[in-house]
Amino acid sequence: MGGLGTTEIVVIAVVALILFGPNKIPEFAKQCGRAVNMFKKGLKDGLEDDAAKKDA
C-alpha cells in the first residue's frame, strides 16, 4: 500500500508525454537533476557549517 507499481509508472509516463510532449521531457528531467544536485550540495554545506560551529 502506498508504493508505485509498474502500471502506475506507465500511466504517469503516458500522461507526462501527453501534457509536455516528447521534446520537453528530457529538458524537464535535466532541470530536476540539477535541482536535486543543488539541494544535496546545500544540505552538505549546511551540515558542514553545523559541524564547524559545533567544534568551535
Secondary structure per residue as TSV (DSSP state, phi and psi in degrees):
chain	resnum	aa	ss	phi	psi
A	1	M	-	360.0	127.7
A	2	G	-	96.7	-12.3
A	3	G	-	-88.8	157.9
A	4	L	-	-96.2	127.1
A	5	G	-	-94.4	179.1
A	6	T	H	-61.2	-42.0
A	7	T	H	-62.8	-43.0
A	8	E	H	-64.2	-40.2
A	9	I	H	-65.0	-41.1
A	10	V	H	-64.1	-42.7
A	11	V	H	-63.4	-43.3
A	12	I	H	-61.9	-42.2
A	13	A	H	-63.5	-42.0
A	14	V	H	-65.1	-43.8
A	15	V	H	-62.5	-41.2
A	16	A	H	-62.7	-41.6
A	17	L	H	-63.1	-39.9
A	18	I	H	-67.9	-43.4
A	19	L	H	-72.3	-44.8
A	20	F	H	-102.4	-23.0
A	21	G	-	85.1	157.6
A	22	P	T	-69.1	-20.4
A	23	N	T	-80.8	-26.7
A	24	K	H	-87.2	-21.2
A	25	I	H	-61.3	-49.2
A	26	P	H	-62.3	-37.6
A	27	E	H	-64.1	-42.5
A	28	F	H	-63.4	-42.8
A	29	A	H	-64.2	-39.5
A	30	K	H	-63.0	-43.5
A	31	Q	H	-64.8	-38.9
A	32	C	H	-64.3	-40.6
A	33	G	H	-62.9	-42.2
A	34	R	H	-62.9	-41.6
A	35	A	H	-63.6	-41.8
A	36	V	H	-64.8	-42.6
A	37	N	H	-63.8	-40.7
A	38	M	H	-64.3	-40.3
A	39	F	H	-63.1	-45.4
A	40	K	H	-62.9	-41.4
A	41	K	H	-64.1	-43.8
A	42	G	H	-63.3	-39.7
A	43	L	H	-64.6	-43.7
A	44	K	H	-63.4	-44.9
A	45	D	H	-62.1	-39.7
A	46	G	H	-65.1	-40.5
A	47	L	H	-66.3	-38.9
A	48	E	H	-65.3	-40.0
A	49	D	H	-64.1	-41.6
A	50	D	H	-65.1	-39.2
A	51	A	H	-66.5	-38.4
A	52	A	H	-67.1	-38.9
A	53	K	H	-68.5	-35.5
A	54	K	H	-68.4	-38.3
A	55	D	H	-74.0	-25.8
A	56	A	-	-80.1	360.0
